[in-house]
């Protein structure tokens, strides 16, 4: 998806974000997005691990 934007489009988006949110808020927004992504990944991994455990139990019971 990022390859569809291209470098010039990415620069425009970053400049607009800087203008809209300002230089003081931008690091806070980035940090919050990073934490949200980290939490999403860990919860998704947890769901996949639960699914794997259920499949292993089914195999043992069969």
N, C-alpha and C positions, 0 to 999 in steps of 0.2 A: 504494500500500500504506500509506503514511504517513497518508493521509486517512482510512483506516478506523479508525486508532487514536484520532484526535482529540486535542485539547489536554489535556483532563483525564487521559486515558490516558497521554499522553507525560509529563506531570508526575509521575504515579505511578511510571512506569518510571524516570525520572531520580532520584526520591527513593529508590527501592529500590536503584538502582545506587550511590548515594552512601552508603547505610547499609551495603550489603554490602562494597563495596571501600574505602570511606573517602575522605576528601578528598585524600590524598596520592597514592593509586594511580590515581584517576580520570583526571587529565591524561595519565599514562603510557599507560593503556589507550586513551584517545582518540587519542593520537599513533600508537600501534601500529596501531590500526584504520585511521587515515588513510593511513599508509604502505602497509598491505596493499591498501587500495582503489586507491591510486595505482599500485602495482605490477601489480595485476590489470588496470586500465584500459590500461596501457602494453603489457602482454603481449597483451591482446585486440586492441588496435589493430595490433600487430605481426602477429598472425594474419590480420587483415582485409587488411592491406597485402600480405602474401604471397599471399593468395588473388587479389587484384586483379592482381598481377604475373603470376601463372600464367595468368589469363584473357587478359591482354594478349599473352603469348607464344603462346597457342593461336590467337588472332586473327591474329597476324603469320605463323604457320606455315601457316595455312589459305589 
